[in-house]
């Protein structure tokens, strides 16, 4: 009976994974897509738990309960601002699990492994431990435990290449002569060290691409483990995860006008010395600042407003307040839309998730390529915490680290308002030329406090008008 039920469960799981992945490509169907994926995972886990090779559940049941409780608590209590860190941790733990399973399989069946299975196992272990330590480094950068700026030193790329080459050579050696000796621990150590050195030279501005790339590595590791364990559901899920993560990484790199080589080895955001346009000049150039009530008066007369959310909005948890601002403006007859840059925030789709959490209508959320042509007709571009993705230096300054990166064309709006805590630089470490334009008005303060004041002032102005 199990020989019939298990393949059917795996088939159902694979189908649901594909349908779920299709569903999450659009905000309108994302919830349904996630639900299908969850059901698919439940089917895959059930198929695995009833496998004939499992003879004792005494360790499995407590592990499932503990893991379920931890995962449930993380999902319920971690704020949306911590979602990038949450994803990085998920990659790290998933990769560690795959690495530990691969390690156990190797020591358990060293003498009986075929060449193909050994090759798959070496590939899986190599990627798993690279992903484990690399994801921990990404978590540290996103959490602020490690510096967001690239950490570089002389000869770093040569060292990275030497470590990776040594790990690959040891893996090939183990495929040819698989024995339980010191080579396997050496492979794990080299892979783990390479994972650390792979991510530390990457700056915060490239974190969305790094996260999706680590997601791809974790998926490929899982697919390889599927071959080792002869688990078809794992092969399907890992292949989908690996392929989608790789394609997303390509899309993120294109959105930033950068190649994979630059992302992985370019030390994005590293400035050796102050150059024109860096944050060191911020205090020497004039800016125009206004208060929330002055901003409300300008917004109240605007007929076309484009709101640009960024990581500052996420940190302040101001998505609900900015939605209220939009609703008040719409009641006054204004057209309000939300412009989304593909790498705004710290993970792909970060701003979409925040706006969806605030129940912003899907038809108000517009991608960069579509909204850019509308900025010249906008009365006000209201920027809430976004920095590098609005910096005109990406188009005008060839000496800038972000030169060539596509940006939201906010500078072409009639009036630009920027809500920001201060004049600090963004992830890329360069000053934003936008802040010094004559049409730009700075509103300093915490995004949630400022937007709350805007709501109060706009409601007051609206009441007076009535």
Secondary structure as UniProt FT lines:
FT   HELIX           2..23
FT   TURN            24..25
FT   HELIX           27..29
FT   HELIX           30..49
FT   TURN            52..53
FT   HELIX           58..77
FT   HELIX           80..82
FT   HELIX           83..108
FT   HELIX           110..112
FT   HELIX           115..143
FT   TURN            154..155
FT   HELIX           156..176
FT   HELIX           182..200
FT   HELIX           204..206
FT   HELIX           207..229
FT   HELIX           232..255
FT   TURN            256..257
FT   HELIX           260..265
FT   TURN            268..269
FT   TURN            276..277
FT   HELIX           279..284
FT   HELIX           292..301
FT   STRAND          304..309
FT   HELIX           311..316
FT   HELIX           319..331
FT   TURN            332..333
FT   STRAND          335..340
FT   TURN            342..343
FT   TURN            348..349
FT   HELIX           350..357
FT   TURN            358..359
FT   HELIX           362..364
FT   STRAND          365..367
FT   HELIX           368..371
FT   HELIX           372..377
FT   STRAND          380..384
FT   HELIX           388..390
FT   HELIX           393..396
FT   TURN            398..399
FT   TURN            401..404
FT   HELIX           410..412
FT   STRAND          415..420
FT   TURN            427..428
FT   HELIX           433..436
FT   TURN            438..439
FT   STRAND          440..444
FT   HELIX           447..465
//
